[in-house]
Structures are given as C-alpha cells and as structure tokens.
Amino acid sequence: MPRTLHVVLLVSLAASCGGDPTAAVDAASPDRATTDSRADTATLDAPALEAGGADSWQVDGGADLLTADLPPPDLPAPPGCIQGAFQPYFGNFHAHTSYSDGVQTPDDAFQYARDVAKLDIMVVTDHLEQLYLVPPADRYGSCKTAATAQTSATFLASCGFEYGSGFNLFLASTGHNNVFFSPSLFPAIQLDFHDFYKTLVACATCVGQFNHPGDEPYQHWSNFEYHSDADDRITLFELNSSAAWDLFFKALDAGWHVSPMYNQDNHSANWGTANDRRSGVFLSQLDGTALRAAMLDRRTFATYDKNAVVKVMADTVCWMGSVLTNTASVTLSVEATDADAADTFSSITIYGKAKMQLATSSCGSTNPCSATFTIQATQSPYAVARVEQDDGDFLVAAPVWLAP
C-alpha cells in the first residue's frame, strides 16, 4: 500500500477511531505442554479464536510427513523445554482483501485458500486503519463471521490485522506488524512502534509478527530495539523479503525470541497460489487454541516448497522454539522430508549468533534427510537449522535457545 495513502488515512482517522484490545483471561492453556516460564497462559473460547469446534482435532493435515514424538517419561526435561505430540500444517498468515488494499472479500479468500491452494490455515490480515472505513460497517467483525463460517475439521480460517502507522520524521515506515487473536481493533493511530508495543502487551490474547523486515529502508524497528515485554508477544518473523534472512539474525542477536514464517502478503485473488512458499506450524490439533499455543511456543518453520517439512528436536524431547536454561550443550536432531519423492535435499546447516555457521551435514540428494549435531552454549545462545533442497528451495526451522 502506498505510504502517502497510509498517511492520508491515518490523519483522517486520528480524531475518531479507537479500540479496546485489552480483554484478558487468566487460565492455564491445556495445549501448551511446556516448562517455559515466559509462556503466556491466557485461554480463549472457540469463537474468539475462530476455532473449528469440538471435532476439529480429527484431521491429518500432512500427518504422514513426520511422526510426532511423545517424550519418554523417564527423561527429565530442562527448564524451558516444550514437549508434546504435534503434527505439521501449512498456512498463509498475511493476506489482504478489498477490506483494505486487496480484492474481493475475506469469504472469497478463505474459500480460495481452502479449495484452490489446498492450505490448512488461512488468516486474512487487512490493514488496521482501513478496517475502520465504511462501508461495509464493522469490517473486522465481518471477517470474523466469515472465518467462523468457513472453518471446519480440515480447514482453519481466522482474521487478524496489519499495523503500519509508525513513521519517522521523513514519513518512512519503521515497520509493519501483524496482530493475531485480538478481540477488537487497536487504535487506528499508533505514534510509532513503541506505542504499538504498549498496546500489544496490554492485549492478553494477542500474538504479534514482524512483517517483511527490510522491505523498505527503515523497516527494522530501530534496528530491532529490544523490549522484553513485547518479546513475550512478538514471536513470529517473516522471511518474505530479500533482506529478511540477514535481519532475522539481527533480531535474534538483539534478544528477540522469534521463529520464521513465510507468508504471501497477497493483494490479488491468489491467496496461497502466488507461489509455493508457506508457513508451517506444528499443532496438537487444527483449531484456534492450538494455533495460538504454537505461535507463542514458536513451533513454526518457513518453507519455499509447498509440502516440505523440517522438524528440530533438542535432546530428543524438546521441540524447536524451546528456550532452554541450565543447558551447557544440546544435541539437535534435524529431520527434513518432502511429500514429493523427487524433491531431494542437499544439506542441513546449523547457524548461530551473527549468522555464523556452526555445523553442516550433506544430504546427498536424499529425501528424507536427517542429521544430528551437538551445539555448545559457548558457541552461540541459539541454533537455527536451514535445509537446502537440490532445486534451490530451502526451509528454516525455529531456533532452539540455550543458556548454561
């Protein structure tokens, strides 16, 4: 969306718009089998999450690709270890419709993503300030209504929005963020990303994402200026820009605990078919509660291949995304597989601080490919697995963090 249009819309909305996203529920979520002390514990009902209903767990969603790991009961888990039985699902978590600067309606987007793109999950995230415009009235509510109607046992539809009202003195954007699971719209005007962070933290149910970092020169949130309270809420990082791979490590090195996504940021009627790139999420079941838990636990991966999966386990029992403490070293097991037998893998590389290569293993043009690595906390406070395919596609898994 042109920046000048953003500014015009923001000025016109400044005096009249607002929202209260601060509804809170404080109960332990049964989906989040984790010892991670930073984990949010809010639990929402199904309508608030656009969940699929009581039978929504009965799906396969690519369950034949990888076998879930139940932790052996006799192995003690270190603090911060995320455990559980999860399966991979593919989705698009950043897309627009005519409710902002795209085309058609959220209902059209959900149906297309399900029936044509064959996605498991589709989230429409129209621009925040344009969701205040009329007609139609209550665009965000209308999107949620459509999401509820299109969600089933085999497809999860949901709605979020994209914040983008932060600008510097030169009217250059300082960064866009998606917001998921907000019960209402944020205020249309947030003076800069600091105000946005405050609103996000005040929303007990919200999860945030760094959108297309580096897509414009100043879209790096002041070089990923670290805020510990926002770190608990912003857990996702899009890799869909030319600069994003390098910036991912800048964010990690600044202290952010984020996991990779690849979303299509659609503005045309091609939700899920603009390319073969996907966000992968490991869920216990296909519903909104499980999706929110996976986002907060950072159980995600970015893939350039529409049906390739990468899974990383630490010391057998801890899922990628775990923030391990009292851990001087960790053994990482990396497994990559592609449902298309001919799509073979060339290598698995582990990256650490400052994008330093810690270890690599050749796959020898096999599918699937697996490898095991031992990483010391003295080498890097985190480890990121990147898997290359012979056709040039690649996958990036959520980091595992470790500290002695």
C-alpha positions in Angstrom: 0.0 0.0 0.0 1.5 3.4 -0.9 2.9 5.2 2.1 1.2 8.5 1.2 -2.2 6.8 1.3 -1.3 5.4 4.7 -0.6 8.9 6.0 -3.8 10.4 4.5 -5.9 7.6 6.0 -4.2 8.0 9.4 -4.7 11.7 9.6 -8.4 11.4 8.6 -8.9 8.7 11.3 -6.9 10.2 14.1 -9.7 12.0 15.9 -12.5 9.5 15.5 -11.2 5.9 15.9 -10.0 3.7 18.7 -10.4 0.2 20.1 -10.0 -1.7 23.3 -8.0 -4.8 22.7 -7.2 -5.4 26.4 -9.7 -8.1 27.3 -7.9 -10.7 29.5 -8.5 -14.2 30.6 -6.0 -15.8 33.0 -6.3 -19.6 32.9 -3.7 -22.2 32.0 -3.9 -23.5 28.5 -4.1 -27.3 28.2 -2.5 -27.3 24.8 0.9 -25.8 25.9 2.7 -28.7 27.5 5.8 -26.7 28.3 8.0 -25.7 31.2 8.8 -22.3 29.6 8.3 -19.7 32.3 7.8 -16.9 29.8 4.8 -18.6 28.2 1.5 -16.7 28.2 -1.3 -18.6 29.8 -4.4 -17.0 28.5 -7.1 -19.3 27.3 -9.9 -18.2 24.8 -13.1 -19.8 23.8 -13.6 -21.1 20.3 -15.5 -18.1 18.8 -12.8 -15.7 19.9 -10.2 -17.8 18.1 -12.4 -18.7 15.1 -11.9 -22.3 16.1 -13.4 -25.3 14.3 -15.5 -26.9 17.0 -15.4 -29.9 19.2 -14.5 -32.3 16.5 -11.8 -30.2 14.9 -8.9 -32.4 16.1 -9.8 -35.2 13.6 -7.5 -34.1 10.8 -4.4 -35.4 9.2 -3.1 -32.1 7.7 0.1 -33.7 6.5 0.5 -36.1 9.4 2.0 -38.7 7.1 5.1 -36.5 6.6 6.6 -36.7 10.1 5.9 -38.9 13.1 5.1 -37.0 16.3 7.4 -37.5 19.2 6.0 -38.2 22.7 8.7 -37.5 25.3 9.9 -40.6 27.1 8.5 -40.4 30.6 11.9 -41.3 32.2 13.9 -38.4 30.7 13.9 -35.2 32.7 13.4 -32.1 30.7 15.4 -29.0 31.2 13.7 -25.7 32.1 12.1 -24.1 29.0 11.6 -27.4 27.2 8.5 -27.5 25.0 7.1 -31.1 24.9 4.1 -32.7 23.2 2.8 -34.5 20.2 2.4 -32.2 17.2 1.8 -32.5 13.5 2.7 -30.1 10.7 0.1 -27.9 9.0 0.6 -25.4 6.2 -0.8 -21.9 6.1 -0.7 -18.3 4.9 -0.8 -15.8 7.7 -0.6 -12.4 5.9 -3.1 -11.5 3.2 -5.4 -8.7 2.1 -8.8 -8.3 0.6 -10.9 -5.3 -0.5 -11.4 -4.5 3.2 -8.0 -2.7 2.8 -5.9 -2.7 -0.4 -6.6 -6.1 -1.8 -9.5 -7.5 -3.8 -12.7 -9.4 -3.1 -13.8 -10.4 0.4 -12.4 -12.4 3.3 -15.0 -15.1 2.5 -13.6 -15.3 -1.0 -10.1 -15.5 0.3 -10.9 -18.4 2.7 -12.7 -20.4 0.1 -9.9 -19.9 -2.4 -7.2 -20.8 0.1 -9.1 -24.0 1.0 -10.4 -25.2 -2.4 -7.7 -24.0 -4.8 -4.5 -23.5 -2.8 -5.3 -26.5 -0.6 -4.0 -24.8 2.5 -4.8 -26.0 6.0 -4.9 -22.5 7.5 -5.7 -19.1 6.1 -5.5 -15.8 8.0 -6.7 -12.5 6.5 -4.9 -9.5 7.8 -6.2 -6.3 6.3 -4.6 -3.0 7.2 -5.7 -1.8 10.6 -6.5 1.8 9.6 -8.6 0.8 6.6 -10.7 -1.6 8.7 -12.2 1.4 10.3 -13.6 2.7 7.0 -17.2 2.3 5.9 -18.9 0.8 4.0 -19.1 -2.0 4.8 -19.6 -1.4 8.5 -17.5 -3.4 11.1 -15.1 -4.9 8.5 -13.2 -6.8 11.2 -16.3 -8.3 12.6 -17.5 -9.3 9.2 -14.1 -11.0 8.6 -14.5 -13.0 11.8 -18.0 -14.0 10.9 -16.8 -15.3 7.5 -13.9 -17.1 9.2 -16.3 -18.9 11.6 -18.5 -20.0 8.7 -15.6 -21.3 6.6 -13.7 -23.2 9.4 -14.2 -26.9 9.5 -12.5 -30.0 10.8 -10.0 -29.8 8.0 -9.6 -26.1 7.5 -8.9 -23.2 9.9 -9.9 -19.7 8.9 -9.0 -16.7 11.0 -8.7 -12.9 11.0 -6.0 -10.5 12.2 -4.8 -7.1 11.1 -1.7 -5.4 9.9 -0.4 -2.4 11.9 1.6 0.1 9.9 1.0 3.6 11.3 4.5 4.1 12.6 6.6 6.6 10.6 9.8 8.5 11.2 10.3 12.2 10.6 10.7 11.6 6.9 7.4 9.7 6.7 9.2 6.5 6.1 7.7 3.4 7.7 9.5 2.0 10.7 7.9 -1.4 10.3 4.7 -3.3 9.9 3.4 -6.0 12.3 0.6 -8.5 12.1 -1.6 -9.0 15.1 -3.4 -12.3 15.7 -6.2 -13.2 18.1 -7.2 -9.7 19.1 -10.8 -9.4 20.2 -11.0 -5.9 18.8 -9.1 -3.5 16.6 -6.2 -1.5 18.0 -6.5 2.3 17.9 -6.1 3.4 14.3 -3.3 5.7 15.2 -0.1 4.5 17.0 2.5 7.2 17.0 5.3 4.8 16.5 6.2 1.2 17.1 6.8 1.9 20.8 3.1 2.8 21.2 2.2 -0.2 19.2 4.2 -2.4 21.6 2.4 -1.0 24.6 -1.0 -1.7 23.0 0.1 -5.2 22.0 1.4 -6.0 25.5 -1.9 -4.8 27.0 -3.8 -7.3 24.9 -3.8 -10.5 26.9 -4.7 -12.7 24.0 -2.7 -11.1 21.2 0.3 -12.6 19.3 2.4 -10.4 17.0 4.7 -10.8 14.0 7.4 -8.8 12.4 6.2 -8.3 8.8 8.5 -8.3 5.7 11.5 -6.8 7.6 13.7 -4.7 5.4 11.1 -4.4 2.7 11.8 -0.6 2.9 14.9 1.0 4.2 13.7 1.9 7.7 11.5 -1.2 8.3 13.7 -2.6 11.0 12.0 -1.3 14.2 15.1 0.9 15.1 17.5 -2.0 14.4 15.2 -4.3 16.4 15.4 -2.3 19.6 14.7 -4.8 22.3 11.7 -4.7 24.6 11.4 -7.6 27.0 7.6 -7.2 27.5 7.0 -7.2 23.7 9.3 -10.1 23.3 6.7 -12.2 25.1 4.1 -11.2 22.5 6.0 -10.9 19.2 7.1 -14.4 18.5 7.0 -14.6 14.6 9.3 -13.2 11.9 8.5 -13.2 8.2 11.3 -14.2 5.8 9.5 -12.8 2.8 11.9 -10.0 1.8 15.3 -10.0 0.2 16.9 -8.7 3.4 14.9 -10.8 5.9 17.4 -13.7 6.2 20.2 -11.4 7.4 17.7 -9.3 9.5 16.5 -12.5 11.2 19.8 -12.8 12.9 19.9 -9.2 13.8 16.6 -9.6 15.6 17.9 -12.8 17.4 21.1 -11.1 18.4 19.2 -8.2 19.8 17.4 -10.6 22.1 14.1 -11.3 20.4 12.8 -14.9 20.6 11.2 -15.2 17.2 10.6 -18.1 14.8 10.4 -18.0 11.0 7.3 -17.7 8.8 6.9 -17.3 5.0 3.6 -15.5 4.1 2.5 -14.3 0.7 1.1 -10.8 1.6 -1.5 -11.2 -1.1 -3.1 -8.2 -2.7 -4.7 -10.1 -5.6 -7.0 -13.1 -5.7 -4.2 -15.6 -5.4 -4.3 -16.5 -1.7 -1.9 -19.4 -1.4 -1.1 -19.7 -5.1 1.1 -16.6 -5.6 4.0 -19.0 -5.1 4.7 -22.3 -3.4 6.1 -20.8 -0.2 4.3 -21.5 3.1 4.4 -21.0 6.8 4.5 -24.3 8.6 3.2 -24.8 12.2 3.3 -27.8 14.4 -0.1 -28.2 16.1 -1.7 -30.6 18.5 -5.0 -30.2 16.6 -6.4 -27.9 13.9 -8.2 -25.2 15.9 -7.6 -21.7 17.0 -6.5 -22.5 20.6 -3.8 -24.9 19.3 -2.7 -22.4 16.7 -2.2 -19.6 19.3 -0.3 -22.0 21.5 2.0 -22.9 18.6 2.7 -19.3 17.8 3.5 -18.5 21.4 5.8 -21.6 21.6 7.4 -20.7 18.3 6.7 -24.1 16.8 7.0 -22.8 13.2 9.1 -23.0 10.1 9.3 -21.2 6.8 9.4 -23.3 3.6 9.9 -22.4 -0.1 8.4 -25.7 -1.0 4.7 -26.1 -0.6 4.8 -29.5 1.1 8.3 -29.8 2.6 8.7 -30.0 6.4 11.6 -29.5 8.8 11.5 -30.6 12.4 14.1 -30.0 15.0 14.2 -31.7 18.4 16.7 -30.9 21.2 17.9 -33.8 23.4 15.1 -35.9 21.9 12.3 -34.4 23.9 12.3 -30.6 23.4 10.7 -29.0 20.3 12.3 -26.3 18.3 11.2 -23.0 19.8 12.3 -24.1 23.3 14.2 -21.6 25.4 16.4 -23.9 27.4 18.2 -22.8 30.6 20.7 -24.7 32.8 21.9 -26.2 29.5 25.6 -26.0 28.6 25.2 -28.1 25.4 22.4 -29.6 23.4 22.1 -32.4 20.8 19.9 -31.3 17.9 18.1 -33.8 15.7 17.0 -32.3 12.4 14.7 -34.1 10.0 13.5 -32.8 6.7 11.0 -34.5 4.4 9.1 -33.7 1.2 5.9 -35.4 0.2 7.2 -35.3 -3.4 9.8 -38.1 -3.5 11.7 -36.4 -6.4 12.3 -33.2 -4.3 15.5 -34.2 -2.7 17.6 -32.4 -0.1 21.2 -31.3 -0.5 22.3 -30.1 3.0 21.4 -29.2 6.6 23.3 -26.3 8.2 23.1 -25.0 11.7 23.6 -21.3 12.2 24.3 -19.3 15.3 25.0 -15.8 16.6 25.8 -13.3 13.8 24.7 -15.9 11.2 27.8 -17.9 12.0 27.8 -21.5 10.5 28.2 -23.8 13.5 27.9 -27.2 11.6 26.7 -28.7 8.4 25.8 -32.1 7.0 25.4 -33.3 3.4 22.1 -35.0 2.5 23.5 -36.5 -0.7 20.3 -35.8 -2.7 18.1 -37.9 -0.5 14.5 -37.5 0.7 14.0 -37.6 3.6 17.2 -36.3 5.2 18.2 -36.3 8.8 21.3 -35.3 10.8 22.4 -34.8 14.4 24.5 -32.0 15.8 25.9 -31.1 19.2 25.9 -27.4 20.0 27.7 -25.8 23.0 26.2 -22.7 24.7 29.6 -21.1 24.5 29.3 -21.3 20.7 26.0 -19.4 20.4 23.0 -18.7 22.6 20.8 -20.2 19.9 20.9 -22.6 17.0 18.9 -22.3 13.7 18.6 -25.1 11.2 18.4 -24.3 7.5 17.8 -27.1 5.0 18.6 -26.7 1.3 16.9 -28.7 -1.5 18.5 -29.6 -4.8 16.1 -27.5 -6.8 17.1 -24.3 -4.9 14.2 -24.2 -2.4 15.0 -24.1 1.3 13.4 -24.4 4.7 14.3 -22.6 8.0 13.2 -24.0 11.4 12.5 -22.2 14.6 15.6 -21.7 16.7 16.4 -23.6 19.9 17.9 -21.3 22.6 20.2 -22.5 25.3 22.0 -21.0 28.3 24.1 -22.6 30.9 
